[in-house]
Amino acid sequence: MCGVSVLIKRLAVLVVCTFLWGIPYSCSYANDIKEPCVCGLFYPSNPVILKEQVDDCIKKASPQGISGRIFALICPHAGIQFSGPTAAFGYKLVKDKPYKTVVVIGPSHYHAFSGASVYPKGVFRTPLGDIKIDEELTSRLLGKDPVVVFDPMAFTKEHSIEVQLPFLQAVLSDFKLVPIVMGDCSFSDCKKLAELLKSAIGTRKDVLVVASTDFYHGYDFQEAKTTDMATLSCIAHMDAKGLFSALEEGKAQLCGGLPVVTTLLLSGAFGCNKVTPLRCTNSAEATNKMQTGTWTVGYGSLAVYEEKGAVPMLSQSQKKELLLIARNSIKTYLENGKKMAVQASDPAFLEVLGAFVTLHEHGHLRGCIGSIIGRDPLYLTVRDMAVEAAVRDPRFAPLQPGELNNIDIEISVLSPMKRVVSAEEIKLGDHGVLVRKGFNSGVFLPQVATETGWTKEEFLDNLCQHKAGLNPRAWQDKATELYVFTAEVFSEKDTRTNE
């Protein structure tokens, strides 16, 4: 995301966007009023029509529930007819919440500069009315570090901030705005901006952050889906450094990558530990032109928050669908020796999570294989691990077609790994644990403690000795890394019981 080649690539994409949208080349700043510059292009200029369209998007959005106060949203910034229905998934979750200031961080699409530009005072105008700048907060950002300045050219033609405003006006009342446009930044620049924002926000609980970004830009619909899944994986793990590196290497793609990196850093500093994808789609699906050669832009709506307490990752219907994917994938493989072709659009299935698939035959274990660390979307991990458990568990002969009707399938979906600094943070029975020292590592699923009745010390001693090949007390060594995760376990037997 920084460096000459990446900057040139980004600007090339933006030239195409500018051509497609016909962006005007000037905006008014009279009397500290930032007039809109994409009004009538990205969204209607008529306030009645605009409100109807925004309200309709929000009404139709059906995001999953979030347990905990949302600190940040990641929202797309294309024309309302393209990305508006996706953006609405995030905005619906914050509707009528007591936010008094919204920090919107967007990328600079048209003006090349280094660092971040903060709009200091006045108002931002949309057809739905004026939004006052939170001048107290912006004053705490400016003049503190040369990375953060006010460069008015950064806002002259920029739409990444502006297109978020009608949605904010539709769901919140009496809020102030902190608009930030990011140019070319290093990772340390992102950290500096996050640090300044944390200091400026302080102990306030009424601040919402919005990172404005689209995902994939290109001419390959299938590549768009693959690239966006990889990008979502980085974001879902709240791995700001990993995301920054993936953007530089071209493994992930976000036109607002730097705002997202900064938002993840800031969110982590405020104790946020969870990112939930609410909806992920693209312009090809929005226009029903899903073929290679059509210009495609990816859209994602995500919520960033602090998760407190255990909450189900999956609904009952989602569990049943994953179990059906597992059964059908085994059936397909036993019949023709090939992986089953499967697609999924449910955002929960697109999360990159680890999973185990366990097979029981007449109550006895018949196979169990899984992936601790997610490398693919959940639905593909379940598909692949089901086949592995059926035919490649070295403890059992491969499953035969005639046995499948006698098999009960169980799935364990694992949360992302979280590093802990000491064993005191491990909740026995709730947490699975991965221990790692040097090239040695081992893992126990959460249910191991329940099944064995071990104390925490016995659990960790056995993990180090018998799974990782380490000294039993290696978990007490500061050089040893400890990671925890949770598991949501469900089976066909359970879903039948609950029907």
VEXDREN-2710 file (C-alpha; in Angstrom, 1 decimal):
% VEXDREN-2710
k/r/px/py/pz
1/MET/0.0/0.0/0.0
2/CYS/3.0/2.2/0.2
3/GLY/5.9/2.4/-2.3
4/VAL/6.0/3.7/-5.9
5/SER/4.6/0.6/-7.6
6/VAL/1.7/0.2/-5.3
7/LEU/0.9/3.9/-5.5
8/ILE/1.0/3.8/-9.3
9/LYS/-1.3/0.8/-9.3
10/ARG/-3.8/2.5/-7.0
11/LEU/-3.8/5.7/-9.0
12/ALA/-4.4/3.7/-12.2
13/VAL/-7.5/2.1/-10.7
14/LEU/-8.7/5.5/-9.5
15/VAL/-8.3/7.0/-12.9
16/VAL/-10.7/4.3/-14.2
17/CYS/-13.1/5.1/-11.4
18/THR/-12.9/8.8/-12.2
19/PHE/-13.6/8.1/-15.9
20/LEU/-16.6/5.9/-15.1
21/TRP/-18.2/8.3/-12.7
22/GLY/-17.3/11.7/-14.3
23/ILE/-16.2/13.2/-11.0
24/PRO/-16.3/17.0/-11.1
25/TYR/-13.0/18.8/-10.4
26/SER/-13.9/21.4/-7.8
27/CYS/-15.8/21.8/-4.6
28/SER/-16.8/24.8/-2.5
29/TYR/-15.3/25.5/0.9
30/ALA/-17.1/28.9/1.4
31/ASN/-17.7/29.8/5.0
32/ASP/-16.2/26.5/6.2
33/ILE/-19.0/24.6/4.4
34/LYS/-17.8/21.6/2.5
35/GLU/-20.2/21.2/-0.3
36/PRO/-20.9/17.7/-1.7
37/CYS/-19.0/16.8/-4.9
38/VAL/-20.6/13.5/-5.9
39/CYS/-24.2/14.5/-5.2
40/GLY/-26.3/13.4/-8.2
41/LEU/-23.6/10.9/-9.2
42/PHE/-23.0/8.4/-6.4
43/TYR/-26.4/9.2/-4.8
44/PRO/-29.5/11.3/-5.7
45/SER/-29.4/15.1/-5.2
46/ASN/-33.1/15.2/-4.4
47/PRO/-33.4/14.9/-0.6
48/VAL/-36.7/13.1/-0.7
49/ILE/-35.5/10.5/-3.2
50/LEU/-32.2/10.1/-1.4
51/LYS/-33.9/9.5/2.0
52/GLU/-36.3/7.0/0.4
53/GLN/-33.4/5.1/-1.1
54/VAL/-31.3/5.0/2.1
55/ASP/-34.3/4.1/4.2
56/ASP/-35.2/1.3/1.8
57/CYS/-31.6/-0.1/2.0
58/ILE/-31.7/-0.1/5.8
59/LYS/-35.2/-1.6/5.9
60/LYS/-34.2/-4.5/3.7
61/ALA/-30.9/-5.2/5.5
62/SER/-30.9/-8.2/7.9
63/PRO/-27.6/-8.2/9.7
64/GLN/-26.9/-10.8/12.4
65/GLY/-27.1/-9.7/16.0
66/ILE/-23.9/-8.4/17.6
67/SER/-23.3/-8.9/21.4
68/GLY/-21.5/-5.8/22.6
69/ARG/-21.1/-2.2/21.7
70/ILE/-19.9/-1.7/18.1
71/PHE/-16.8/0.5/18.1
72/ALA/-16.2/0.6/14.3
73/LEU/-17.8/-0.3/11.0
74/ILE/-16.0/-1.1/7.7
75/CYS/-18.3/0.0/4.9
76/PRO/-18.1/0.3/1.1
77/HIS/-18.3/3.7/-0.8
78/ALA/-19.5/3.0/-4.3
79/GLY/-22.7/4.4/-5.8
80/ILE/-25.8/3.8/-3.6
81/GLN/-27.4/1.5/-6.2
82/PHE/-24.3/-0.7/-6.1
83/SER/-23.0/-0.8/-2.6
84/GLY/-25.8/0.9/-0.6
85/PRO/-27.6/-2.4/0.3
86/THR/-24.3/-3.8/1.6
87/ALA/-23.4/-0.7/3.6
88/ALA/-26.8/-0.7/5.2
89/PHE/-26.0/-4.0/7.0
90/GLY/-23.5/-2.1/9.2
91/TYR/-25.5/1.0/9.6
92/LYS/-28.7/-0.8/10.6
93/LEU/-26.8/-2.2/13.7
94/VAL/-25.9/1.3/14.9
95/LYS/-29.3/2.8/14.2
96/ASP/-30.5/5.1/17.1
97/LYS/-27.4/4.2/19.2
98/PRO/-26.0/7.0/21.4
99/TYR/-23.1/8.0/19.2
100/LYS/-22.3/11.7/19.4
101/THR/-19.2/11.8/17.1
102/VAL/-18.4/9.7/14.1
103/VAL/-14.8/9.4/12.8
104/VAL/-14.9/8.6/9.1
105/ILE/-11.5/7.5/7.6
106/GLY/-11.3/7.1/3.9
107/PRO/-8.6/6.8/1.2
108/SER/-7.6/9.6/-1.2
109/HIS/-8.7/8.6/-4.6
110/TYR/-7.6/11.7/-6.6
111/HIS/-5.0/13.7/-4.7
112/ALA/-1.6/12.1/-4.1
113/PHE/0.0/13.1/-0.8
114/SER/1.7/11.5/2.2
115/GLY/0.2/11.1/5.6
116/ALA/-3.4/11.9/6.7
117/SER/-5.5/15.0/6.2
118/VAL/-8.1/16.0/8.9
119/TYR/-10.8/18.4/8.0
120/PRO/-10.6/20.9/10.9
121/LYS/-13.8/22.9/11.3
122/GLY/-17.2/23.9/9.8
123/VAL/-19.7/21.6/8.3
124/PHE/-20.1/18.9/5.7
125/ARG/-23.2/19.4/3.6
126/THR/-25.4/16.7/2.0
127/PRO/-29.0/16.9/0.6
128/LEU/-30.2/15.7/4.0
129/GLY/-28.6/18.6/5.8
130/ASP/-25.4/19.9/7.4
131/ILE/-23.2/17.9/9.8
132/LYS/-21.0/19.9/12.1
133/ILE/-17.3/19.0/12.5
134/ASP/-16.3/18.0/16.0
135/GLU/-13.7/20.8/16.3
136/GLU/-12.7/19.8/19.8
137/LEU/-11.6/16.4/18.6
138/THR/-10.0/17.6/15.4
139/SER/-8.0/20.2/17.3
140/ARG/-6.5/17.3/19.3
141/LEU/-5.3/15.6/16.2
142/LEU/-3.8/18.5/14.3
143/GLY/-0.4/20.0/15.2
144/LYS/0.7/17.0/17.1
145/ASP/2.7/15.2/14.4
146/PRO/3.7/16.0/10.8
147/VAL/1.9/12.8/9.6
148/VAL/-1.4/14.4/10.4
149/VAL/-2.2/17.7/8.7
150/PHE/-5.0/19.6/6.9
151/ASP/-4.6/19.3/3.2
152/PRO/-7.8/20.7/1.6
153/MET/-7.0/19.2/-1.8
154/ALA/-7.5/15.8/-0.2
155/PHE/-11.2/16.6/0.1
156/THR/-11.7/18.5/-3.1
157/LYS/-13.1/15.6/-5.2
158/GLU/-13.1/12.8/-2.6
159/HIS/-16.2/10.6/-2.4
160/SER/-15.0/8.0/0.2
161/ILE/-16.1/10.2/3.1
162/GLU/-19.1/11.8/1.5
163/VAL/-21.1/8.6/0.5
164/GLN/-21.1/7.4/4.1
165/LEU/-22.9/10.6/5.3
166/PRO/-26.4/10.0/4.1
167/PHE/-26.5/6.6/5.8
168/LEU/-25.1/8.2/9.1
169/GLN/-27.8/10.9/8.9
170/ALA/-30.5/8.2/8.4
171/VAL/-29.5/6.2/11.5
172/LEU/-28.1/8.8/13.9
173/SER/-29.3/12.1/15.2
174/ASP/-27.3/15.1/16.6
175/PHE/-23.9/13.7/15.9
176/LYS/-20.7/15.5/14.9
177/LEU/-18.1/14.4/12.3
178/VAL/-14.4/13.9/12.1
179/PRO/-13.4/13.4/8.4
180/ILE/-10.0/12.0/7.7
181/VAL/-8.6/11.2/4.3
182/MET/-5.4/9.1/4.1
183/GLY/-2.8/9.4/1.4
184/ASP/0.3/7.2/1.1
185/CYS/1.3/6.0/4.5
186/SER/3.8/3.5/6.1
187/PHE/2.7/1.1/8.8
188/SER/4.2/3.4/11.4
189/ASP/2.2/6.3/10.0
190/CYS/-1.0/4.2/10.5
191/LYS/0.1/3.5/14.0
192/LYS/0.8/7.2/14.7
193/LEU/-2.7/8.2/13.5
194/ALA/-4.3/5.4/15.6
195/GLU/-2.3/6.6/18.6
196/LEU/-3.4/10.2/18.1
197/LEU/-7.0/9.1/17.7
198/LYS/-6.9/7.0/20.8
199/SER/-5.5/10.0/22.8
200/ALA/-8.1/12.4/21.3
201/ILE/-11.1/10.1/22.0
202/GLY/-9.8/9.3/25.5
203/THR/-12.5/7.7/27.7
204/ARG/-15.4/8.7/25.6
205/LYS/-17.9/5.8/24.8
206/ASP/-20.0/7.8/22.3
207/VAL/-17.6/7.7/19.3
208/LEU/-18.1/5.5/16.3
209/VAL/-15.4/4.9/13.7
210/VAL/-16.2/4.2/10.1
211/ALA/-13.4/2.8/7.7
212/SER/-14.5/3.6/4.2
213/THR/-13.3/1.1/1.6
214/ASP/-14.2/-1.1/-1.4
215/PHE/-12.5/-4.4/-1.9
216/TYR/-11.4/-6.0/-5.2
217/HIS/-11.1/-3.9/-8.3
218/GLY/-10.7/-5.8/-11.6
219/TYR/-12.1/-7.6/-14.5
220/ASP/-12.4/-11.2/-13.1
221/PHE/-15.5/-12.1/-11.2
222/GLN/-14.1/-15.3/-9.8
223/GLU/-10.8/-13.6/-8.9
224/ALA/-12.9/-11.0/-7.0
225/LYS/-14.4/-13.6/-4.8
226/THR/-11.1/-15.4/-4.1
227/THR/-9.2/-12.2/-3.4
228/ASP/-12.0/-10.8/-1.2
229/MET/-12.0/-14.0/0.9
230/ALA/-8.3/-13.6/1.5
231/THR/-8.7/-10.0/2.5
232/LEU/-11.6/-10.8/4.8
233/SER/-9.4/-13.4/6.5
234/CYS/-6.8/-10.8/7.4
235/ILE/-9.4/-8.4/8.7
236/ALA/-11.4/-11.0/10.7
237/HIS/-8.2/-11.9/12.6
238/MET/-7.7/-8.2/13.4
239/ASP/-4.2/-8.7/12.1
240/ALA/-3.3/-5.1/11.1
241/LYS/0.3/-5.8/10.3
242/GLY/-0.6/-8.9/8.4
243/LEU/-3.2/-7.0/6.4
244/PHE/-0.7/-4.2/5.6
245/SER/1.8/-6.7/4.3
246/ALA/-0.8/-8.6/2.3
247/LEU/-1.9/-5.3/0.7
248/GLU/1.7/-4.5/-0.2
249/GLU/2.2/-8.0/-1.7
250/GLY/-1.0/-8.0/-3.6
251/LYS/-2.5/-10.9/-1.7
252/ALA/-5.3/-8.7/-0.4
253/GLN/-7.0/-5.8/-2.0
254/LEU/-8.7/-2.7/-0.5
255/CYS/-8.7/0.8/-2.0
256/GLY/-9.2/1.9/1.6
257/GLY/-6.6/-0.5/3.0
258/LEU/-4.8/2.1/5.1
259/PRO/-8.0/3.3/6.8
260/VAL/-8.9/-0.3/7.6
261/VAL/-5.4/-0.9/9.0
262/THR/-5.6/2.2/11.1
263/THR/-9.1/1.3/12.3
264/LEU/-7.9/-2.2/13.3
265/LEU/-5.0/-0.7/15.3
266/LEU/-7.3/1.8/17.0
267/SER/-10.0/-0.8/17.7
268/GLY/-7.4/-3.1/19.3
269/ALA/-6.2/-0.3/21.5
270/PHE/-9.7/0.1/22.8
271/GLY/-10.1/-3.6/23.6
272/CYS/-12.0/-4.8/20.6
273/ASN/-11.4/-8.4/19.9
274/LYS/-14.0/-9.4/17.3
275/VAL/-14.7/-8.6/13.6
276/THR/-17.9/-10.0/12.1
277/PRO/-18.5/-9.8/8.4
278/LEU/-22.2/-8.8/7.9
279/ARG/-22.4/-8.9/4.2
280/CYS/-19.9/-9.5/1.4
281/THR/-20.8/-9.1/-2.3
282/ASN/-19.6/-7.2/-5.4
283/SER/-20.8/-5.1/-8.2
284/ALA/-21.2/-8.1/-10.6
285/GLU/-23.7/-9.7/-8.2
286/ALA/-25.4/-6.3/-7.7
287/THR/-25.9/-5.9/-11.4
288/ASN/-26.3/-9.6/-12.2
289/LYS/-23.4/-9.4/-14.7
290/MET/-21.3/-12.3/-13.2
291/GLN/-18.8/-13.0/-16.0
292/THR/-15.1/-12.5/-16.6
293/GLY/-14.4/-9.3/-18.5
294/THR/-16.9/-7.2/-16.6
295/TRP/-15.4/-4.5/-14.3
296/THR/-16.0/-5.8/-10.8
297/VAL/-15.7/-4.1/-7.4
298/GLY/-16.0/-6.0/-4.1
299/TYR/-18.1/-4.7/-1.2
300/GLY/-18.0/-5.7/2.4
301/SER/-19.8/-4.6/5.5
302/LEU/-18.2/-5.5/8.8
303/ALA/-18.6/-4.7/12.5
304/VAL/-15.7/-4.4/14.9
305/TYR/-16.4/-4.7/18.6
306/GLU/-15.5/-6.2/22.0
307/GLU/-17.1/-9.6/22.5
308/LYS/-17.9/-10.4/26.1
309/GLY/-19.1/-13.8/27.1
310/ALA/-19.7/-16.9/24.9
311/VAL/-22.3/-16.4/22.2
312/PRO/-23.2/-18.9/19.5
313/MET/-21.2/-18.5/16.3
314/LEU/-23.9/-20.2/14.2
315/SER/-27.7/-20.4/14.1
316/GLN/-29.5/-23.7/14.1
317/SER/-30.2/-23.4/10.4
318/GLN/-26.5/-22.6/9.7
319/LYS/-25.5/-25.7/11.6
320/LYS/-27.8/-27.9/9.6
321/GLU/-26.5/-26.5/6.3
322/LEU/-22.9/-27.2/7.3
323/LEU/-23.8/-30.7/8.3
324/LEU/-25.5/-31.2/5.0
325/ILE/-22.4/-29.9/3.2
326/ALA/-20.3/-32.4/5.2
327/ARG/-22.6/-35.4/4.4
328/ASN/-23.0/-34.5/0.7
329/SER/-19.2/-34.0/0.3
330/ILE/-18.5/-37.5/1.7
331/LYS/-21.2/-39.0/-0.5
332/THR/-19.9/-37.3/-3.6
333/TYR/-16.3/-38.4/-2.9
334/LEU/-17.3/-42.0/-2.2
335/GLU/-19.2/-42.1/-5.5
336/ASN/-16.7/-40.5/-7.9
337/GLY/-13.5/-39.7/-6.0
338/LYS/-13.9/-36.0/-6.5
339/LYS/-14.5/-33.0/-4.3
340/MET/-18.0/-31.7/-4.4
341/ALA/-18.5/-28.3/-6.0
342/VAL/-20.2/-26.0/-3.5
343/GLN/-20.8/-22.3/-3.2
344/ALA/-22.0/-20.2/-0.2
345/SER/-23.0/-16.6/0.3
346/ASP/-23.8/-16.6/4.0
347/PRO/-21.2/-14.3/5.6
348/ALA/-20.8/-16.7/8.5
349/PHE/-19.6/-19.4/6.1
350/LEU/-17.2/-17.0/4.4
351/GLU/-15.2/-16.5/7.7
352/VAL/-11.8/-18.2/7.6
353/LEU/-12.1/-20.5/10.6
354/GLY/-10.6/-23.8/11.7
355/ALA/-12.9/-26.8/12.0
356/PHE/-12.9/-30.5/12.8
357/VAL/-15.3/-33.1/11.4
358/THR/-15.9/-36.2/13.5
359/LEU/-17.7/-39.4/12.4
360/HIS/-19.4/-41.9/14.7
361/GLU/-20.8/-45.3/13.6
362/HIS/-23.2/-46.8/16.1
363/GLY/-21.8/-44.6/18.8
364/HIS/-18.2/-45.5/18.1
365/LEU/-15.5/-43.2/16.7
366/ARG/-15.1/-43.8/12.9
367/GLY/-12.9/-40.9/11.9
368/CYS/-11.8/-37.4/13.0
369/ILE/-9.7/-34.9/11.1
370/GLY/-9.6/-31.1/11.2
371/SER/-7.7/-27.9/10.7
372/ILE/-6.9/-26.0/13.8
373/ILE/-6.0/-22.7/12.0
374/GLY/-8.4/-21.7/9.3
375/ARG/-6.9/-21.3/5.8
376/ASP/-10.1/-21.4/3.8
377/PRO/-13.7/-20.2/4.2
378/LEU/-15.5/-22.3/6.8
379/TYR/-17.8/-24.1/4.3
380/LEU/-14.8/-25.3/2.3
381/THR/-13.0/-26.4/5.4
382/VAL/-16.0/-28.4/6.5
383/ARG/-16.3/-29.9/3.0
384/ASP/-12.6/-30.9/2.9
385/MET/-12.3/-32.1/6.5
386/ALA/-15.4/-34.3/6.1
387/VAL/-13.7/-36.2/3.2
388/GLU/-10.4/-36.4/5.1
389/ALA/-12.2/-37.9/8.2
390/ALA/-14.0/-40.4/6.0
391/VAL/-11.1/-41.8/4.0
392/ARG/-7.8/-40.6/5.4
393/ASP/-7.8/-41.0/9.2
394/PRO/-4.9/-43.4/9.6
395/ARG/-6.6/-45.1/12.5
396/PHE/-9.4/-46.4/10.4
397/ALA/-10.0/-48.1/7.1
398/PRO/-11.5/-45.7/4.5
399/LEU/-15.3/-45.4/4.8
400/GLN/-17.3/-47.5/2.3
401/PRO/-20.4/-46.2/0.5
402/GLY/-22.6/-48.7/2.3
403/GLU/-21.6/-47.4/5.7
404/LEU/-22.6/-43.8/5.2
405/ASN/-26.2/-44.3/6.3
406/ASN/-24.9/-45.5/9.6
407/ILE/-22.7/-42.5/10.2
408/ASP/-23.5/-39.6/12.5
409/ILE/-21.5/-36.5/11.6
410/GLU/-20.2/-34.0/14.2
411/ILE/-18.6/-30.6/13.4
412/SER/-16.5/-28.5/15.7
413/VAL/-16.1/-24.9/14.5
414/LEU/-13.1/-23.2/16.0
415/SER/-12.8/-19.5/16.8
416/PRO/-9.6/-17.6/15.6
417/MET/-6.6/-18.1/17.8
418/LYS/-5.8/-15.5/20.5
419/ARG/-2.4/-15.1/22.1
420/VAL/-2.4/-15.0/25.9
421/VAL/0.4/-13.8/28.0
422/SER/0.0/-16.3/30.9
423/ALA/-1.9/-19.5/31.8
424/GLU/-4.1/-17.4/34.1
425/GLU/-6.1/-16.3/31.1
426/ILE/-7.0/-19.8/30.1
427/LYS/-10.5/-20.9/31.0
428/LEU/-10.4/-24.6/31.4
429/GLY/-13.3/-26.3/29.6
430/ASP/-14.1/-23.2/27.6
431/HIS/-10.7/-22.8/25.8
432/GLY/-8.8/-25.0/23.6
433/VAL/-5.1/-24.3/23.8
434/LEU/-2.2/-24.3/21.3
435/VAL/1.3/-24.3/22.7
436/ARG/4.3/-23.5/20.6
437/LYS/8.0/-23.2/21.4
438/GLY/10.5/-23.2/18.5
439/PHE/9.5/-25.8/16.0
440/ASN/7.5/-27.8/18.5
441/SER/3.7/-27.3/18.9
442/GLY/0.7/-29.1/20.1
443/VAL/-3.0/-28.5/20.6
444/PHE/-5.9/-29.7/22.8
445/LEU/-9.5/-29.0/22.0
446/PRO/-11.7/-27.5/24.7
447/GLN/-13.5/-30.7/25.5
448/VAL/-10.3/-32.5/26.5
449/ALA/-10.4/-30.9/29.9
450/THR/-14.0/-32.0/30.4
451/GLU/-13.4/-35.5/29.2
452/THR/-10.3/-36.1/31.4
453/GLY/-11.1/-34.1/34.5
454/TRP/-7.6/-32.7/34.5
455/THR/-6.7/-29.6/36.5
456/LYS/-5.3/-26.7/34.5
457/GLU/-1.7/-27.7/35.4
458/GLU/-2.3/-31.3/34.3
459/PHE/-4.0/-30.1/31.1
460/LEU/-1.0/-28.0/30.2
461/ASP/1.6/-30.5/31.4
462/ASN/0.1/-33.2/29.1
463/LEU/-0.3/-30.7/26.3
464/CYS/3.4/-29.8/26.4
465/GLN/4.7/-33.3/27.0
466/HIS/2.4/-35.6/24.9
467/LYS/1.3/-33.2/22.1
468/ALA/4.2/-30.8/21.6
469/GLY/7.1/-33.0/22.7
470/LEU/8.3/-30.5/25.2
471/ASN/9.1/-30.5/28.9
472/PRO/5.9/-30.8/30.8
473/ARG/6.4/-27.4/32.4
474/ALA/7.4/-25.7/29.2
475/TRP/4.1/-23.7/29.4
476/GLN/5.7/-21.7/32.3
477/ASP/8.6/-20.7/30.1
478/LYS/8.4/-17.1/28.8
479/ALA/9.7/-18.3/25.5
480/THR/6.7/-20.5/25.0
481/GLU/3.7/-19.1/23.2
482/LEU/0.2/-19.9/24.4
483/TYR/-2.9/-19.4/22.2
484/VAL/-6.5/-20.0/23.1
485/PHE/-9.6/-20.6/21.1
486/THR/-13.2/-21.8/21.6
487/ALA/-15.2/-24.4/19.8
488/GLU/-18.8/-24.7/18.8
489/VAL/-19.7/-28.4/18.6
490/PHE/-22.8/-29.7/16.9
491/SER/-23.9/-32.9/15.3
492/GLU/-26.7/-34.4/13.2
493/LYS/-28.0/-36.2/16.3
494/ASP/-28.2/-32.8/18.1
495/THR/-30.1/-31.1/15.2
496/ARG/-32.6/-33.9/15.0
497/THR/-33.2/-33.7/18.7
498/ASN/-33.8/-29.9/18.5
499/GLU/-36.3/-30.1/15.6
END
